[in-house]
Every structure is written in structure tokens, then in C-alpha cells.
């Protein structure tokens, strides 16, 4: 019976000592197999247990009058203990086995389901990559949008699958908790590992992260395809509008030229010239449309970056734009040639004198108009419109100057034929005067164009500088949000970059564009950012100081504890020598005093680390809006926890050694007393025996 009880104890010990946390189907299967073997082993004892119980009951019944009360009670106690232990073990195993069986199925199902979901997420990620690469071609754009929508629908539907896996993980966690609770209730004194299903939670976290990334990528792809469709439609409409406009302009030019060829008289010449000038205005309007088409082509090309059709479509769009520009240039040149021709014809029809006078009147009006001060707008679009208008005027100046040149040539011929004619000389003088006015007007017009170009360039530079400064501020803010508060050198580097930005690019932009009122807002933003960085530098210095203090205290405390541990090694030596025990007692008391002195250092270190955590939490809230801890502080907290465990363990060790030394000293004193007593008894007995075996003379001599 004792052997069976010992076997049951060994099985119970094997169950308690062989326990470990089950977080995978392999762990559960292994635990299930071990538990199944133990159940089979228990069942092999069933007949023996029953036999021993019946035999014990028979002995207690039949031999009650032959057994002493102690023997009877001992038999009953062994009988009940055997039955209880066997039933408890069998019941415990029968409870654990179904749990392990359920856990095996749940974990296997979790592994399969999570694997399927991972495969699904990877497959859909590849599909998104392929769809994005193929979406550059406008012919398959609609199909790509449909594919992207189908993928998005599948991903959204997979949310239920993910929820099922979450529910399954909750069931697994519940079963694991029940399993651990059952084991701990059966073996309350056993040392079980902590409940930590990090592998299961890690798999769930990875699934959730991958799903969120895929869902975000689906939405980003849908937004990208919608943006791409909008860009394609916009560019196509811009190209069609420009093509229709240039085609209409070419058609009107052909109709006008046909009318000019069929006209033999100058009747209605002014109307034809007016129509040609209108067409000239229309041709200049195409410049703005070409710029619009160019911008939309650039936007589309940038959006197509990374797709298979990027280079091909970019080249096609560029060739198409270049062809439209060539058509527009040819049409404009045809209009200008016809305008020059008809102006010359009209001037000759009106007569040289009247033609020159009309040109001089036009020159006076233009000079008067240019002499009036005009405020230039501070918008690039309006400046571009003014530049186009000035180009039209310059073209008109050039056209009328050609007419004047033709009239001057005819006047020169007349003056050569009539050298004594006062009228001829006056006509030549008027032509020369008009030429000088043309030169002045053209110079003014060119200066006006240069002013517009210079202002446009300045505004463009200002916009670029403002964009550059804002981008740098955003990058610095992002860098500031991710930087460690104890990295003072990096914080100072950011501060220097901001100061350099304020003294460099900002000053350059301010000197170039003083009239733009938004500059002051940029200045305030830089100053505010500089102030914010300086505040963070102050917090960083404080945190760095606390880190330095905590490191010094930690190093000192660690050194003291290690010194105490080194000195405490002599306490491990066991000795029954009173002198050695006295030395160990003295050493232990001295080490306990040193250990007590470490308490104040430990409390100071704890207070310093608390201040460090509080300071970093406050600064993190100001920077990121959330309470976060840097890796350095987390490492410090982990080291503090380890140091606290070391401190506590050392105190327990010294206390136990002090108790053991006191106990050994007491036992040694008792042993010395017993030894002395035994020595006296032996001495007395030896004397008595010697007296009993000696002769009378010897006895008499001994007595004397």
C-alpha cells in the first residue's frame, strides 16, 4: 500500500512539475499525451487499489479484536488515503484531459484560420500591387477600379473572419485560464509559470496590423484610382478643348484667307483687318490653354509614377502637346502675315501722308497709355494674363512698324523723284519722327514686359520659398516628435536649423517680397517653433540630468550590493567550529548594517526615477498629445525592477543566514553540553569498572 501511495505521489509530482503553459497545438498535444499516459498508468492500479481497500476492510472487520487501536486507526487511515488519492488523481486527470482535448482543437483551428487569413491578406496585397501597376493605361482604368472595388469588398467581408478569430482566441484564453486554474487548485504549493499567452496575442496583433494595413491600402488605391480618373478626364477634356479651339482657329483662318484671295477691291478692308485682329487675340488665348494642358499632363505624369504605362503615356502626351504647339504657332504666324499685309494695303490705299498721320496718332495714344502708372497685381495668374496682353501689343507695334517702313520706302521714292518738293521732305521727316516714337514705344513695352516677368519670377520664387520653408518646418516638427528628449545634441541641432532658416531663407524671401503680407505669419510660425524647441531643450536637459543622476545612483547601489554579495560568500561555508561561527555571525551582522545603509540609496533612486518618468510623460504629452515612454526610460524601469529584486533577494539571504548561524550556534552549545556530560559519565564509569576488577591491595592503593 505504501508503494502505491508513493507511486501516486510520483504521478502527482510529475503532473505538477511537468506543467508548462500551452500556447500552441503542439504544446497541447504533448501535454495531452503525457496526461493520457498518466491516466493509463493510474488505471493499471485500479485493481490493486480495490484489492488493497477490500483487504484492509476485511482486516479491520475480522481482526478488530486482535488489532490495537493504533493499528486499527493506521489501517483505516492508509485505506482512506489510498482511496482518496486514487480518486482525486483520476478525477483530476479526467478533468484535465477534456480541457486539453478542447484546447488542441481550438488551437489547431486557430492555426488554420489565422494561416488562411494571412494567405488571404498576402494575396490581396499582391493583387493591389498588380492593379496599381496596371492602372496607368486609361483603357484599363475602369477595369482597375472595378477590381479594386472587388478587392475592397472582399477585405471588408474578411472583417468577420478576423472577428471570428478574435472570438476563437478569447475562447482559447478562457480554456487556458481554466486549465491553469485547475492545475493550481490541485497543486496550490507547486511553482507554476506565469500566465502569458504572448504567442497567441502576438499572432492576433499581427493579423490585426496586417488587416488594417491592407484595408488602408485598399482605400488609398481607390482614392488613387479616383484621382487618376479625374486627372485623365481633366487632361483629356483640356486636350480636346485645345484641339477644337486650334482646329476652329485654323478653319477661320482658311475662310478668311479664301475671302482675301477672292477680294479684288479694298472695300471692307477695315472689317477684314478687325476680323484678323480678333483671330490674333484668339490665337494668343491658346497660350493659356496650352499651359493648362501642360500642367494637367505633368500632374497626370506624376500620378502615373510607378505604373507600367508611365513612360509611354508621358511620351505620348508630350508629343501631342508639341504637335498642338506647332499648329498654334503656324496659325498665329499666318494671322500675323495677313495682318501685316492688309495693314500695308490699307495704308497705301489711304495714301502715304494719311497713313503716316494715322500711325503717329496711334503712337501718341499708345505712349499716353503706357505713361499712366498701372499697379501690377500680386497674383501669378493675373500677371500671366497681363503678359499675354502685352505680347499682343508688342505684336501690334511690330506690325504697324512694318507698315511705317513700307510707307517710308514709298515716301523715299517720291522724295527722290521730287528732290525740291517741300511736301516730300515733310513726309520723310514725319516718317523719321514716327520711327523714333516706335523705338521709344517698343523700349517701353519691352521694359513693361521685363517688369511683369521679373515680378512673376519673384512671386514664383516667393511661393517656392514659402513652400520650402513650410516643408522644412513640417519635417522638423516630425523629427522633433520622434526624437528622444535626452538627445540634447539633436535638439540643439534642430534649434540651429530653425535659427538658420529664420536668418537665411526667411530673410531672403522677406527682402525679395516685402509687399506680401503673409510673410509676417511665416515669421511668427518660425519664432513660435523656435520657442517650442527651446522649451523642449529645457525639458530635455532636465530629463538628461535626471537620467545622469539615476545612472550614478544605480551604479553606486549596484556596486554596494555586489560588494555585499561578494562578502556574503563566506556565509555559504558550513562549519561547526565555534570560532568560525562567531566570525560568520559578526560578518553577517556587519553585512546587515551595510544592507540597511543601502535602503536610503534605494529610496533616493526610486524617487529620482519617478521624477524622470513624470517629466518624460509631461513632455511627451506636449509633443505628441499622448503619454509615451522612450526606450531609455523603459530600460531604466526594467533595470530598476531587476535591482529591486536583487535588493530583496540579498536581504532575504542575509536574514536566512543570520537565522541559520544562530540555530547552528545553539545546536553546537547543546552538543557541547551533552558531550561534556557524556565525558564525565564515561570518566566516572571507567573509574568504577577499574575499582571492581582490581585486587584488594590495588583497591587499597587506589583508595589511598
C-alpha positions in Angstrom: 0.0 0.0 0.0 2.9 2.4 0.8 4.4 1.6 -2.6 1.1 2.5 -4.4 0.9 5.7 -2.4 4.4 6.6 -3.3 3.6 5.9 -7.0 0.6 8.1 -6.7 2.8 10.8 -5.2 5.3 10.4 -8.0 2.5 10.8 -10.6 1.1 13.9 -8.8 4.6 15.3 -8.7 5.2 14.5 -12.4 1.9 16.3 -13.3 2.8 19.4 -11.2 6.4 19.5 -12.2 5.7 18.7 -15.9 3.2 21.5 -16.3 4.0 24.4 -18.7 1.9 27.0 -20.4 0.2 25.7 -23.6 0.1 28.3 -26.3 0.2 26.2 -29.4 -1.4 23.0 -30.7 2.0 21.2 -30.4 2.2 22.2 -26.7 -1.3 21.0 -26.0 -0.8 17.7 -27.9 2.4 17.0 -25.9 0.6 17.8 -22.6 -2.4 15.6 -23.7 -0.1 12.7 -24.5 1.6 13.0 -21.1 -1.7 13.2 -19.3 -3.1 10.3 -21.2 -0.1 8.1 -20.3 -0.6 9.1 -16.6 -4.3 8.1 -16.8 -3.4 4.7 -18.3 -0.8 4.2 -15.6 -3.5 5.1 -13.0 -5.9 2.6 -14.4 -3.3 -0.1 -14.1 -3.5 0.5 -10.3 -7.3 0.2 -10.2 -7.5 -3.5 -9.4 -4.7 -3.3 -6.9 -6.3 -0.3 -5.2 -9.6 -2.1 -5.0 -7.9 -5.3 -3.7 -6.0 -3.3 -1.0 -9.2 -1.5 0.0 -11.2 -4.7 0.3 -8.3 -6.5 2.1 -8.0 -3.6 4.5 -11.7 -3.5 5.2 -11.6 -7.3 5.8 -8.7 -7.0 8.2 -10.4 -4.2 10.1 -13.6 -6.2 10.3 -12.3 -9.7 11.1 -9.2 -8.7 13.1 -10.7 -5.9 15.1 -10.2 -7.8 18.3 -6.7 -8.7 17.5 -5.6 -5.2 16.4 -4.6 -2.5 18.8 -6.4 0.8 18.4 -3.3 2.4 16.8 -3.0 -0.4 14.3 -6.7 -0.2 13.5 -6.6 3.5 13.0 -3.5 3.3 11.0 -5.1 0.7 8.6 -8.2 2.9 8.3 -6.0 6.0 7.6 -4.0 4.2 4.9 -7.1 2.8 3.4 -8.9 6.1 3.2 -5.7 7.9 2.0 -5.3 5.3 -0.8 -8.8 5.6 -1.9 -8.9 9.4 -1.7 -5.6 9.9 -3.5 -6.5 7.5 -6.3 -10.0 9.0 -6.8 -8.6 12.6 -6.7 -5.8 11.8 -9.2 -8.2 10.0 -11.5 -10.8 12.7 -11.2 -8.2 15.4 -11.8 -6.8 13.7 -14.9 -10.4 13.2 -16.2 -11.0 16.9 -15.8 -7.7 18.0 -17.4 -7.9 15.6 -20.4 -11.1 17.1 -21.9 -9.7 20.6 -21.4 -6.5 19.6 -23.3 -8.6 18.0 -26.0 -10.7 21.1 -26.4 -7.6 23.2 -26.4 -6.0 21.1 -29.1 -9.0 21.5 -31.4 -9.2 25.2 -30.7 -5.5 25.9 -31.2 -5.5 23.8 -34.4 -8.5 25.7 -35.6 -6.9 29.0 -34.7 -3.7 28.0 -36.5 -5.6 27.0 -39.7 -7.9 30.0 -39.6 -5.1 32.5 -39.0 -3.0 30.9 -41.7 -5.9 31.2 -44.2 -6.4 34.8 -43.3 -2.7 35.5 -43.6 -2.6 33.9 -47.0 -5.7 35.9 -48.0 -4.1 39.2 -46.8 -0.9 38.4 -48.7 -2.8 37.5 -51.9 -4.8 40.7 -51.8 -1.7 42.8 -51.2 -0.2 41.3 -54.3 -3.4 42.0 -56.2 -3.4 45.6 -55.1 0.2 46.0 -56.3 -0.7 44.5 -59.7 -3.8 46.6 -60.0 -1.8 49.8 -59.3 0.9 48.9 -61.8 -1.7 48.2 -64.5 -3.9 51.2 -63.8 -1.7 53.6 -65.7 -3.3 52.8 -69.0 -6.6 54.7 -69.4 -8.1 51.9 -71.3 -8.0 49.5 -68.3 -8.6 52.2 -65.7 -12.3 51.4 -65.3 -11.5 47.7 -65.1 -8.8 48.5 -62.4 -11.4 50.5 -60.4 -13.8 47.5 -60.6 -11.0 45.1 -59.5 -10.0 47.5 -56.7 -13.7 47.7 -55.5 -13.9 43.9 -55.6 -10.8 43.6 -53.5 -12.1 46.2 -51.1 -15.4 44.3 -50.7 -13.5 41.1 -50.1 -11.3 42.8 -47.5 -14.3 44.3 -45.7 -16.0 40.9 -45.7 -12.9 39.4 -44.2 -13.5 41.6 -41.1 -16.0 38.9 -40.0 -13.3 36.3 -40.4 -11.0 38.4 -38.3 -13.7 38.8 -35.6 -14.2 35.0 -35.6 -10.5 34.5 -35.0 -10.7 37.1 -32.2 -13.6 35.2 -30.7 -11.7 32.0 -31.1 -8.6 33.5 -29.3 -10.9 34.6 -26.5 -12.2 31.0 -26.1 -8.6 29.7 -26.2 -7.6 32.2 -23.5 -10.6 31.2 -21.4 -9.7 27.5 -21.8 -6.1 28.2 -20.9 -7.2 30.1 -17.8 -9.4 27.2 -16.8 -6.6 24.8 -17.4 -4.2 26.8 -15.3 -6.8 27.4 -12.6 -7.5 23.6 -12.4 -3.8 22.8 -12.1 -3.2 25.4 -9.5 -6.2 24.4 -7.4 -5.0 20.8 -7.5 -1.4 21.7 -6.7 -1.5 25.0 -4.7 2.1 24.7 -3.5 3.6 24.0 -6.9 5.6 26.7 -8.7 3.8 27.3 -12.0 5.0 29.8 -14.6 3.0 33.0 -15.1 0.1 33.1 -17.5 1.4 34.8 -20.6 -0.1 33.9 -23.9 2.2 36.3 -25.8 2.4 34.0 -28.8 -1.3 33.9 -29.2 -1.7 37.7 -28.6 1.3 38.3 -31.0 -0.5 36.4 -33.8 -3.7 38.3 -33.2 -1.8 41.6 -33.2 0.0 40.7 -36.4 -3.3 39.8 -38.0 -5.0 43.0 -36.9 -2.0 45.1 -38.1 -1.8 43.3 -41.5 -5.5 43.7 -41.9 -5.5 47.4 -41.1 -2.6 48.0 -43.5 -4.4 46.1 -46.3 -7.7 48.0 -45.6 -5.8 51.3 -45.7 -4.0 50.3 -48.9 -7.4 49.4 -50.4 -8.8 52.8 -49.6 -5.7 54.5 -50.8 -5.8 52.6 -54.1 -9.5 53.5 -54.5 -8.7 57.2 -53.8 -5.7 57.0 -56.2 -7.8 55.4 -59.0 -10.5 58.1 -58.5 -7.8 60.8 -58.6 -6.2 59.2 -61.6 -9.6 59.0 -63.4 -10.2 62.7 -62.6 -6.8 63.6 -63.9 -7.3 61.6 -67.1 -10.7 63.1 -67.7 -9.4 66.6 -67.0 -6.4 66.2 -69.2 -8.5 64.6 -72.0 -11.0 67.5 -71.8 -8.2 70.1 -71.8 -6.6 68.5 -74.8 -9.9 68.2 -76.6 -10.8 71.8 -75.9 -7.4 73.0 -77.1 -7.6 70.8 -80.2 -11.1 72.1 -81.0 -10.0 75.6 -80.4 -6.9 75.4 -82.6 -8.9 73.5 -85.3 -11.6 76.2 -85.2 -8.9 78.9 -85.4 -7.3 77.1 -88.4 -10.7 76.8 -90.1 -11.5 80.5 -89.6 -8.0 81.5 -90.9 -8.6 79.4 -94.0 -12.0 81.0 -94.5 -10.6 84.5 -94.1 -7.7 83.8 -96.5 -10.2 82.5 -99.0 -12.1 85.7 -98.7 -8.9 87.7 -99.1 -7.9 85.8 -102.2 -11.3 86.4 -103.8 -11.4 90.1 -103.0 -10.2 92.4 -105.8 -11.1 95.7 -104.1 -10.3 97.2 -100.7 -13.9 97.6 -99.8 -14.5 96.3 -96.3 -10.8 96.1 -95.7 -11.1 97.6 -92.2 -13.7 94.9 -91.3 -11.4 92.2 -92.6 -8.5 93.7 -90.6 -10.7 93.8 -87.5 -11.6 90.1 -88.0 -7.9 89.2 -88.4 -7.1 91.1 -85.2 -9.8 89.2 -83.4 -8.3 85.9 -84.7 -5.0 87.2 -83.4 -6.4 87.6 -79.9 -7.9 84.2 -80.1 -4.5 82.7 -81.1 -2.9 84.3 -78.0 -5.6 82.8 -75.9 -4.4 79.4 -76.9 -1.2 80.0 -74.9 -3.1 79.9 -71.6 -4.9 76.7 -72.8 -1.6 75.1 -73.8 -0.2 75.9 -70.3 -3.3 74.3 -68.8 -2.8 71.2 -70.9 0.9 71.1 -70.0 0.1 71.4 -66.2 -2.5 68.7 -66.5 -0.1 66.4 -68.4 2.6 67.0 -65.7 0.0 66.2 -62.9 -1.0 63.0 -64.8 2.6 62.0 -65.3 3.4 62.5 -61.6 0.3 60.4 -60.7 1.3 57.6 -63.1 4.7 57.3 -61.4 5.4 53.7 -60.6 2.9 52.3 -63.1 3.7 50.2 -66.2 2.4 52.9 -68.6 4.1 55.9 -67.1 6.9 56.4 -69.6 4.7 55.5 -72.6 1.8 57.8 -71.7 4.2 60.6 -70.7 5.9 60.5 -74.1 2.6 60.3 -76.0 1.2 63.3 -74.1 4.5 65.3 -74.7 4.3 64.5 -78.4 0.7 65.5 -78.6 1.3 68.8 -76.8 4.3 69.6 -79.0 2.1 69.0 -82.1 -0.6 71.3 -80.8 2.0 74.0 -80.1 3.3 73.7 -83.6 -0.2 74.0 -85.0 -0.9 77.0 -82.8 2.4 78.7 -83.9 1.7 78.1 -87.6 -1.8 79.5 -87.2 -0.6 82.6 -85.3 2.1 83.2 -87.9 -0.4 83.0 -90.8 -2.6 85.5 -88.9 0.3 87.9 -88.4 1.3 87.8 -92.0 -2.2 88.6 -93.2 -2.5 91.4 -90.6 0.8 92.9 -91.9 -0.3 92.6 -95.5 -3.7 94.2 -95.0 -2.4 97.0 -92.9 0.1 97.8 -95.6 -2.6 97.7 -98.2 -5.0 99.9 -96.3 -2.2 102.4 -95.5 -1.3 102.6 -99.2 -4.9 102.9 -100.2 -5.4 105.8 -97.8 -2.3 107.5 -99.1 1.2 107.9 -97.7 0.6 111.1 -95.8 -2.7 110.0 -94.2 -1.2 106.6 -93.4 1.8 108.2 -91.6 -0.5 110.6 -89.7 -2.7 107.7 -88.6 0.3 105.8 -87.3 1.6 108.9 -85.5 -1.8 109.4 -83.8 -1.8 105.7 -82.8 1.7 106.1 -81.4 0.7 109.1 -79.4 -2.3 107.2 -77.9 -0.1 104.2 -77.0 2.6 106.4 -75.5 0.0 108.2 -73.4 -1.5 104.8 -72.3 2.0 103.5 -71.3 2.8 106.7 -69.4 -0.1 106.2 -67.0 1.1 104.3 -63.9 -0.5 100.9 -63.5 -0.3 98.8 -60.3 0.7 95.3 -61.0 -1.3 92.5 -59.3 0.4 90.2 -56.9 -1.1 87.1 -58.4 0.8 84.9 -60.9 -2.3 84.1 -62.9 -3.2 87.8 -63.4 0.4 88.6 -64.2 0.3 85.9 -66.9 -2.8 87.4 -68.4 -1.1 90.9 -68.4 1.9 89.3 -70.1 -0.2 87.9 -72.9 -1.9 91.3 -73.4 1.5 92.9 -73.6 2.7 90.4 -76.1 -0.4 91.3 -78.3 0.5 94.9 -78.0 4.1 94.2 -78.9 3.0 92.2 -81.9 0.7 95.2 -83.0 3.7 97.6 -82.5 5.8 95.3 -84.7 3.0 95.1 -87.4 2.4 98.8 -87.6 6.2 99.4 -87.6 6.4 97.3 -90.7 3.6 99.3 -92.3 5.5 102.5 -91.5 8.6 101.0 -93.0 6.8 100.3 -96.3 5.3 103.8 -96.3 8.7 105.3 -95.6 10.1 103.4 -98.5 7.4 104.8 -100.8 7.9 108.3 -99.4 11.7 107.9 -100.1 10.9 107.1 -103.7 8.7 110.1 -104.1 11.3 112.4 -102.5 14.0 111.0 -104.8 11.8 111.8 -107.8 11.0 115.3 -106.5 14.0 116.5 -104.5 12.8 120.1 -104.4 9.4 119.2 -103.0 8.7 120.6 -99.5 5.8 118.1 -99.0 8.1 115.2 -99.8 10.7 116.3 -97.3 8.0 116.9 -94.6 6.6 113.4 -95.3 10.1 111.9 -94.8 10.5 113.9 -91.6 7.2 112.6 -90.3 8.3 109.0 -91.1 11.6 109.5 -89.2 9.7 111.0 -86.2 7.3 108.1 -86.2 10.3 105.6 -86.3 11.8 107.3 -83.2 8.4 107.1 -81.5 8.2 103.4 -82.4 11.6 102.8 -80.9 10.6 104.5 -77.7 7.3 102.7 -77.5 8.9 99.4 -78.2 11.5 100.0 -75.5 8.7 101.0 -73.0 6.7 97.9 -74.0 9.8 95.7 -73.5 10.5 97.3 -70.1 6.9 96.7 -69.2 7.2 93.0 -70.2 10.5 92.7 -68.3 8.8 94.1 -65.2 6.0 91.6 -65.5 8.4 88.8 -66.0 10.5 89.9 -63.1 7.5 90.2 -60.8 6.2 86.9 -61.9 9.6 85.3 -61.2 9.7 87.0 -57.8 6.3 85.7 -56.9 7.1 82.3 -58.1 10.3 82.3 -56.1 8.4 83.5 -53.1 5.8 80.8 -53.4 8.6 78.2 -53.8 10.5 79.6 -50.8 7.3 79.6 -48.7 6.6 76.0 -49.7 10.2 75.0 -48.9 10.0 76.7 -45.5 6.7 75.1 -44.7 8.0 71.7 -45.7 11.1 72.1 -43.6 9.0 73.2 -40.7 6.8 70.1 -41.1 9.9 67.9 -41.3 11.5 69.5 -38.3 8.2 69.1 -36.3 8.0 65.5 -37.3 11.7 65.0 -36.4 11.0 66.7 -33.1 8.1 64.4 -32.3 10.2 61.3 -32.9 13.4 62.5 -31.1 14.4 61.3 -27.7 14.1 64.1 -25.1 17.5 63.1 -23.7 19.2 63.6 -27.0 20.2 67.2 -26.3 22.6 67.4 -29.3 19.8 66.6 -31.7 17.5 69.1 -30.1 20.2 71.8 -30.4 20.7 70.8 -34.0 17.0 71.4 -34.7 17.2 74.7 -32.9 20.2 75.7 -35.0 18.4 74.7 -38.2 15.4 76.8 -37.3 17.6 79.8 -36.5 19.5 79.3 -39.7 16.1 79.1 -41.5 15.0 82.4 -39.9 18.2 84.2 -40.7 18.7 82.6 -44.2 15.8 81.7 -46.4 13.3 83.8 -44.5 15.4 87.0 -44.8 16.0 86.3 -48.5 12.3 85.8 -49.0 11.4 88.9 -47.0 13.9 91.1 -48.8 12.5 89.9 -52.2 8.8 90.1 -51.4 8.3 92.7 -48.7 4.9 93.6 -50.0 3.4 90.1 -49.3 1.6 90.2 -46.0 1.7 86.5 -45.4 5.4 86.8 -44.7 4.7 88.0 -41.1 2.7 84.9 -40.5 5.6 82.7 -41.6 7.9 84.7 -39.3 5.6 84.2 -36.4 5.4 80.5 -37.2 9.2 80.2 -37.2 9.5 82.2 -33.9 6.8 80.1 -32.3 8.6 76.9 -33.4 11.9 78.2 -32.1 10.3 79.0 -28.7 8.8 75.5 -28.7 12.1 73.9 -29.5 13.8 75.9 -26.7 11.2 74.7 -24.3 11.8 71.1 -25.3 15.5 71.7 -24.9 14.8 72.7 -21.3 12.8 69.6 -20.7 15.4 67.5 -22.4 18.2 69.0 -20.2 16.1 68.2 -17.1 15.4 64.7 -18.3 19.1 64.2 -19.2 20.1 65.4 -15.7 17.7 63.0 -14.0 19.0 60.2 -16.2 22.5 61.0 -15.2 21.6 61.2 -11.5 19.7 57.9 -11.7 22.6 56.2 -13.5 25.0 57.4 -10.9 22.8 56.3 -8.0 22.1 53.0 -9.8 25.8 52.3 -10.4 26.6 53.2 -6.8 23.8 51.0 -5.4 24.7 48.1 -7.7 28.4 48.3 -6.7 27.4 48.3 -3.0 25.0 45.3 -3.4 27.6 43.4 -5.4 30.2 44.2 -2.7 27.8 42.9 -0.1 27.1 39.8 -2.2 30.9 39.2 -2.6 31.4 39.5 1.2 28.4 37.3 1.9 30.1 34.3 0.0 31.9 33.4 3.3 28.5 32.8 4.8 27.9 29.9 2.4 30.7 27.9 4.1 29.3 25.4 6.7 31.3 24.9 9.9 30.9 23.6 13.4 33.9 25.4 14.7 32.7 27.9 17.3 35.4 30.4 16.2 34.2 30.2 12.6 30.6 30.6 13.6 31.5 33.6 15.7 33.2 35.2 12.7 30.3 34.4 10.4 27.9 35.9 13.0 30.0 39.1 13.1 30.3 39.2 9.3 26.5 38.7 8.9 25.7 41.5 11.3 28.1 43.8 9.6 26.6 43.0 6.2 23.1 43.5 7.5 24.2 47.0 8.7 25.6 47.8 5.3 22.4 46.4 3.7 20.3 48.8 5.8 22.5 51.7 4.7 21.6 50.8 1.1 17.9 51.4 1.8 18.2 55.2 1.7 20.2 54.9 -1.6 17.5 52.7 -3.0 14.7 55.1 -1.9 16.6 58.1 -3.4 17.0 56.1 -6.7 13.2 55.2 -6.7 12.3 58.9 -6.2 14.6 60.0 -9.0 13.2 57.5 -11.5 9.7 58.6 -10.5 10.6 62.2 -11.3 12.2 61.0 -14.6 9.0 59.1 -15.7 6.8 62.1 -14.7 9.0 64.6 -16.6 9.0 62.5 -19.8 5.3 61.8 -19.6 4.5 65.6 -19.4 6.9 66.4 -22.3 5.6 63.5 -24.4 2.0 64.8 -23.9 3.1 68.3 -25.0 4.9 67.0 -28.1 2.7 64.1 -29.3 -0.5 64.5 -27.3 -0.1 61.0 -25.8 1.8 59.7 -22.9 4.7 57.6 -24.1 8.0 56.3 -22.7 11.2 56.2 -24.5 13.2 53.0 -24.8 15.9 54.5 -22.5 13.3 55.1 -19.7 11.7 51.7 -20.2 15.2 50.2 -19.9 15.8 52.2 -16.7 12.5 50.9 -15.3 13.4 47.3 -16.2 16.8 47.7 -14.6 15.1 49.3 -11.5 12.8 46.2 -11.2 15.8 43.9 -11.6 17.7 45.9 -9.0 14.8 45.8 -6.6 14.6 42.0 -6.9 18.3 41.8 -6.3 18.0 44.0 -3.3 15.1 42.0 -1.8 16.8 38.7 -2.5 20.0 39.9 -0.8 18.0 40.9 2.3 16.3 37.6 2.4 19.6 35.8 2.1 21.2 37.7 4.9 18.2 37.2 7.2 18.2 33.4 6.5 21.9 33.1 7.1 21.6 35.0 10.3 18.9 32.6 11.5 20.9 29.6 10.4 24.0 30.8 12.2 22.0 31.4 15.4 20.5 28.0 15.1 23.8 26.3 14.4 25.3 28.1 17.4 22.5 27.0 19.7 22.8 23.4 18.4 26.6 23.5 18.9 26.1 24.7 22.5 23.7 21.9 23.2 26.1 19.4 21.7 29.0 20.8 23.8 26.9 20.4 26.9 25.9 16.8 26.0 29.5 16.0 25.1 30.8 17.3 28.4 28.1 15.4 30.3 28.9 12.2 28.4 32.6 12.7 29.0 32.0 13.0 32.8 29.8 9.9 32.7 32.4 7.9 30.8 35.1 9.0 33.2 33.1 8.0 36.3 32.2 4.7 34.7 35.8 3.9 33.9 36.8 4.6 37.5 34.1 2.4 38.8 35.0 -0.5 36.5 38.6 -0.3 37.4 37.7 -0.5 41.1 35.6 -3.5 40.5 38.3 -5.6 38.8 41.3 -4.6 40.9 42.9 -6.7 43.8 42.4 -5.6 47.4 45.9 -4.2 47.6 45.4 -2.3 44.3 42.0 -1.2 45.5 43.5 -0.1 48.8 46.3 1.7 46.9 43.7 3.4 44.6 41.7 4.3 47.6 44.7 5.8 49.3 
